[in-house]
Amino acid sequence: MFFEIRTYGKGELAQLYCPNVTIGAARKKLKVWMNYYPNLMDELRSIGYSDVSSSFTPAQVKLIVEALGEP
């Protein structure tokens, strides 16, 4: 399967990584994984990441995939 780097809703991307749980649980799990990589969170914040935003930009998705691998 080919993973496309594009804008994803936070729940949408989280469910790609955790397809067998609810959206809320997937979002929490993705956040835990993202926090496991402290440099990732710093890099994401430097390009506009916010806990209150509802989506990830393509640049943010690229950083997440580089850290976590493709979903």
DSSP file (Angstrom, degrees, kcal/mol; ACC not computed):
  #  RESIDUE AA STRUCTURE BP1 BP2  ACC     N-H-->O    O-->H-N    N-H-->O    O-->H-N    TCO  KAPPA ALPHA  PHI   PSI    X-CA   Y-CA   Z-CA
    1    1 A M              0   0    0      0, 0.0     2,-0.5     0, 0.0     0, 0.0   0.000 360.0 360.0 360.0 138.5    0.0    0.0    0.0
    2    2 A F        -     0   0    0      2,-0.0     2,-0.5     0, 0.0     0, 0.0  -0.805 360.0-147.0 -94.1 126.5    1.2    3.5   -0.9
    3    3 A F        -     0   0    0     -2,-0.5     2,-0.5     2,-0.0    67,-0.0  -0.839  13.0-145.0 -96.0 125.8    1.0    6.1    1.9
    4    4 A E        -     0   0    0     -2,-0.5     2,-0.8     1,-0.0    -2,-0.0  -0.778   7.0-136.8 -94.6 127.7    0.3    9.6    0.6
    5    5 A I        +     0   0    0     -2,-0.5     2,-0.3    57,-0.0    54,-0.1  -0.756  57.7 117.0 -80.3 113.0    1.8   12.6    2.4
    6    6 A R  S    S-     0   0    0     -2,-0.8     2,-0.3    51,-0.1    55,-0.1  -0.895  73.1 -54.9-158.9-179.4   -1.0   15.1    2.5
    7    7 A T        -     0   0    0     -2,-0.3     2,-0.4    48,-0.1    50,-0.2  -0.557  57.3-175.4 -69.3 132.4   -3.2   16.9    5.1
    8    8 A Y  E     -A   56   0A   0     48,-1.7    48,-3.3    -2,-0.3     2,-0.1  -0.985  28.7-117.2-128.4 140.9   -4.8   14.4    7.5
    9    9 A G  E  >  -A   55   0A   0     -2,-0.4     4,-2.7    46,-0.3     5,-0.3  -0.466  35.2-115.7 -63.8 149.7   -7.3   15.0   10.3
   10   10 A K  H  > S+     0   0    0     44,-2.3     4,-2.4     1,-0.2     5,-0.2   0.917 117.1  45.2 -58.8 -43.6   -5.7   14.0   13.6
   11   11 A G  H  > S+     0   0    0     43,-0.3     4,-2.4     2,-0.2    -1,-0.2   0.882 110.9  54.5 -65.9 -38.0   -8.2   11.2   14.1
   12   12 A E  H  > S+     0   0    0      2,-0.2     4,-1.2     1,-0.2    -2,-0.2   0.940 112.6  41.4 -61.4 -49.1   -7.8   10.1   10.5
   13   13 A L  H  X S+     0   0    0     -4,-2.7     4,-1.5     1,-0.2     3,-0.4   0.912 113.2  54.3 -66.5 -41.5   -4.0    9.7   10.8
   14   14 A A  H  X S+     0   0    0     -4,-2.4     4,-2.2    -5,-0.3    -1,-0.2   0.897 106.2  52.1 -59.7 -40.4   -4.3    8.1   14.2
   15   15 A Q  H  < S+     0   0    0     -4,-2.4    -1,-0.2     1,-0.2    -2,-0.2   0.779 102.7  58.7 -70.8 -24.5   -6.7    5.5   12.9
   16   16 A L  H  < S+     0   0    0     -4,-1.2    -1,-0.2    -3,-0.4    -2,-0.2   0.883 113.2  39.5 -66.8 -36.5   -4.3    4.6   10.1
   17   17 A Y  H  < S+     0   0    0     -4,-1.5    -2,-0.2     1,-0.2    -1,-0.2   0.815 132.3  26.1 -78.5 -31.5   -1.7    3.8   12.8
   18   18 A C    ><  +     0   0    0     -4,-2.2     3,-1.1    -5,-0.2    -1,-0.2  -0.637  69.9 163.4-132.8  72.8   -4.2    2.1   15.1
   19   19 A P  T 3   +     0   0    0      0, 0.0    -1,-0.1     0, 0.0    -4,-0.1   0.657  68.0  60.6 -72.8 -15.1   -7.1    0.8   13.0
   20   20 A N  T 3  S+     0   0    0      2,-0.1     2,-0.3     6,-0.0    -5,-0.0   0.218  97.2  64.0-101.3  16.7   -8.6   -1.6   15.6
   21   21 A V  S <  S-     0   0    0     -3,-1.1    -3,-0.1    -6,-0.1     5,-0.0  -0.831  92.7 -81.4-129.8 170.2   -9.4    1.0   18.3
   22   22 A T     >  -     0   0    0     -2,-0.3     4,-2.7     1,-0.1     5,-0.2  -0.203  43.8-107.7 -66.1 163.0  -11.8    4.0   18.5
   23   23 A I  H  > S+     0   0    0      1,-0.2     4,-2.6     2,-0.2     5,-0.2   0.917 120.4  51.2 -58.5 -43.8  -10.8    7.3   17.1
   24   24 A G  H  > S+     0   0    0      1,-0.2     4,-2.1     2,-0.2    -1,-0.2   0.920 112.1  45.3 -61.8 -44.5  -10.3    8.7   20.6
   25   25 A A  H  > S+     0   0    0      1,-0.2     4,-2.4     2,-0.2    -1,-0.2   0.886 112.7  51.8 -66.5 -38.0   -8.1    5.8   21.7
   26   26 A A  H  X S+     0   0    0     -4,-2.7     4,-2.7     2,-0.2    -2,-0.2   0.908 108.7  50.6 -64.8 -41.6   -6.1    6.0   18.4
   27   27 A R  H  X S+     0   0    0     -4,-2.6     4,-2.2    -5,-0.2    -2,-0.2   0.918 111.5  48.0 -62.6 -42.8   -5.5    9.7   18.9
   28   28 A K  H  X S+     0   0    0     -4,-2.1     4,-2.2     2,-0.2    -2,-0.2   0.921 112.7  48.4 -63.4 -43.5   -4.2    9.2   22.5
   29   29 A K  H  X S+     0   0    0     -4,-2.4     4,-2.4     2,-0.2    -2,-0.2   0.914 110.9  50.0 -65.3 -42.6   -2.0    6.3   21.4
   30   30 A L  H  X S+     0   0    0     -4,-2.7     4,-2.8     1,-0.2    -1,-0.2   0.910 109.7  51.8 -61.7 -41.2   -0.5    8.4   18.5
   31   31 A K  H  X S+     0   0    0     -4,-2.2     4,-2.5     2,-0.2    -1,-0.2   0.908 108.7  50.8 -62.7 -41.2    0.2   11.3   20.9
   32   32 A V  H  X S+     0   0    0     -4,-2.2     4,-1.2     2,-0.2    -2,-0.2   0.941 112.1  47.0 -60.2 -46.8    2.0    8.9   23.3
   33   33 A W  H  X S+     0   0    0     -4,-2.4     4,-0.6     1,-0.2     3,-0.4   0.906 111.8  50.5 -62.9 -41.3    4.1    7.6   20.4
   34   34 A M  H >< S+     0   0    0     -4,-2.8     3,-1.1     1,-0.2     7,-0.4   0.898 109.1  51.4 -63.6 -39.6    4.8   11.2   19.2
   35   35 A N  H 3< S+     0   0    0     -4,-2.5    -1,-0.2     1,-0.2    -2,-0.2   0.716  95.4  70.9 -70.5 -19.8    5.9   12.2   22.7
   36   36 A Y  H 3< S+     0   0    0     -4,-1.2    -1,-0.2    -3,-0.4    -2,-0.2   0.772  96.1  56.4 -64.7 -25.1    8.2    9.3   22.8
   37   37 A Y  S XX S-     0   0    0     -3,-1.1     4,-1.5    -4,-0.6     3,-1.0  -0.804  71.8-175.1-107.9  86.9   10.4   11.2   20.3
   38   38 A P  H 3> S+     0   0    0      0, 0.0     4,-2.0     0, 0.0    -1,-0.2   0.849  83.7  54.0 -55.3 -38.0   11.1   14.5   22.0
   39   39 A N  H 3> S+     0   0    0      1,-0.2     4,-2.7     2,-0.2     5,-0.2   0.854 103.0  58.7 -65.5 -31.8   12.8   15.9   19.0
   40   40 A L  H <> S+     0   0    0     -3,-1.0     4,-2.9     2,-0.2    -1,-0.2   0.942 106.0  46.9 -61.1 -47.6    9.8   15.1   16.9
   41   41 A M  H  X S+     0   0    0     -4,-1.5     4,-2.6    -7,-0.4    -1,-0.2   0.903 112.4  50.3 -63.5 -40.2    7.5   17.3   19.1
   42   42 A D  H  X S+     0   0    0     -4,-2.0     4,-1.9     2,-0.2    -1,-0.2   0.928 113.1  46.2 -62.3 -44.0   10.0   20.1   19.0
   43   43 A E  H  X S+     0   0    0     -4,-2.7     4,-0.8     2,-0.2    -2,-0.2   0.908 112.4  50.5 -65.6 -41.8   10.2   19.9   15.2
   44   44 A L  H ><>S+     0   0    0     -4,-2.9     5,-2.6     1,-0.2     3,-1.0   0.926 110.8  48.5 -62.3 -44.3    6.4   19.7   14.8
   45   45 A R  H ><5S+     0   0    0     -4,-2.6     3,-1.7     1,-0.2    -1,-0.2   0.859 103.9  61.1 -63.7 -34.5    5.9   22.8   17.0
   46   46 A S  H 3<5S+     0   0    0     -4,-1.9    -1,-0.2     1,-0.3    -2,-0.2   0.722 108.2  44.4 -67.4 -18.9    8.5   24.7   15.0
   47   47 A I  T <<5S-     0   0    0     -3,-1.0    -1,-0.3    -4,-0.8    -2,-0.2   0.094 134.6 -80.9-113.5  22.9    6.4   24.3   11.9
   48   48 A G  T < 5 +     0   0    0     -3,-1.7    -3,-0.2     1,-0.3    -2,-0.1   0.510  69.5 159.0 103.3   5.4    3.1   25.1   13.6
   49   49 A Y      < +     0   0    0     -5,-2.6     2,-0.3    -6,-0.2    -1,-0.3  -0.365  13.3 177.0 -62.6 139.6    1.8   22.0   15.4
   50   50 A S    >   -     0   0    0      1,-0.1     3,-0.9    -2,-0.0    -1,-0.0  -0.995  38.5-131.4-142.6 143.7   -0.7   22.7   18.1
   51   51 A D  T 3  S+     0   0    0     -2,-0.3    -1,-0.1     1,-0.2    -2,-0.0   0.776 109.6  53.4 -61.9 -25.6   -2.6   20.4   20.4
   52   52 A V  T 3  S+     0   0    0     -3,-0.0    -1,-0.2     2,-0.0     2,-0.1   0.613  84.2 101.3 -89.7 -11.9   -5.8   22.3   19.6
   53   53 A S    <   -     0   0    0     -3,-0.9   -43,-0.0     1,-0.1     3,-0.0  -0.395  65.6-143.7 -71.3 153.4   -5.5   22.0   15.8
   54   54 A S  S    S+     0   0    0     -2,-0.1   -44,-2.3   -45,-0.1   -43,-0.3   0.503  73.8  35.2 -96.7  -4.5   -7.7   19.4   14.2
   55   55 A S  E     -A    9   0A   0    -46,-0.3     2,-0.4   -45,-0.1   -46,-0.3  -0.941  69.5-122.1-145.2 165.6   -5.3   18.3   11.4
   56   56 A F  E     -A    8   0A   0    -48,-3.3   -48,-1.7    -2,-0.3   -50,-0.0  -0.911  29.7-130.8-106.1 136.3   -1.7   17.7   10.5
   57   57 A T     >  -     0   0    0     -2,-0.4     4,-2.8   -50,-0.2     5,-0.2  -0.367  30.9-103.2 -75.5 164.0   -0.2   19.6    7.6
   58   58 A P  H  > S+     0   0    0      0, 0.0     4,-2.4     0, 0.0     5,-0.1   0.891 124.4  52.8 -56.0 -38.7    1.7   17.6    4.9
   59   59 A A  H  > S+     0   0    0      2,-0.2     4,-1.7     1,-0.2     5,-0.1   0.889 110.8  46.7 -64.8 -38.0    5.0   18.9    6.4
   60   60 A Q  H  > S+     0   0    0      2,-0.2     4,-2.3     1,-0.2    -1,-0.2   0.902 110.7  51.9 -69.3 -41.4    3.9   17.6    9.9
   61   61 A V  H  X S+     0   0    0     -4,-2.8     4,-2.8     1,-0.2     5,-0.2   0.910 107.0  54.3 -60.0 -41.9    2.8   14.3    8.5
   62   62 A K  H  X S+     0   0    0     -4,-2.4     4,-2.2    -5,-0.2    -1,-0.2   0.917 109.3  47.1 -59.2 -44.6    6.2   13.9    6.8
   63   63 A L  H  X S+     0   0    0     -4,-1.7     4,-1.7     2,-0.2    -1,-0.2   0.903 112.4  49.8 -64.3 -40.9    8.0   14.4   10.1
   64   64 A I  H  X S+     0   0    0     -4,-2.3     4,-3.3     1,-0.2     5,-0.4   0.930 112.1  47.2 -63.9 -45.3    5.7   11.9   11.9
   65   65 A V  H  X S+     0   0    0     -4,-2.8     4,-2.2     1,-0.2    -1,-0.2   0.868 108.8  54.8 -66.1 -36.2    6.2    9.3    9.2
   66   66 A E  H  < S+     0   0    0     -4,-2.2    -1,-0.2    -5,-0.2    -2,-0.2   0.872 117.4  37.1 -63.4 -35.4   10.0    9.8    9.3
   67   67 A A  H  < S+     0   0    0     -4,-1.7    -2,-0.2    -5,-0.1    -1,-0.2   0.915 132.0  24.6 -81.2 -46.5    9.9    9.2   13.1
   68   68 A L  H  < S-     0   0    0     -4,-3.3    -3,-0.2     1,-0.2    -2,-0.2   0.620 103.7-122.4 -97.6 -15.2    7.3    6.4   13.3
   69   69 A G     <  -     0   0    0     -4,-2.2    -1,-0.2    -5,-0.4    -2,-0.1  -0.224  50.5 -42.9  88.8 170.8    7.4    4.9    9.9
   70   70 A E              0   0    0      1,-0.1    -5,-0.0    -2,-0.1    -4,-0.0  -0.431 360.0 360.0 -70.7 145.1    4.4    4.6    7.5
   71   71 A P              0   0    0      0, 0.0    -1,-0.1     0, 0.0    -2,-0.0   0.525 360.0 360.0 -68.1 360.0    1.2    3.5    9.1
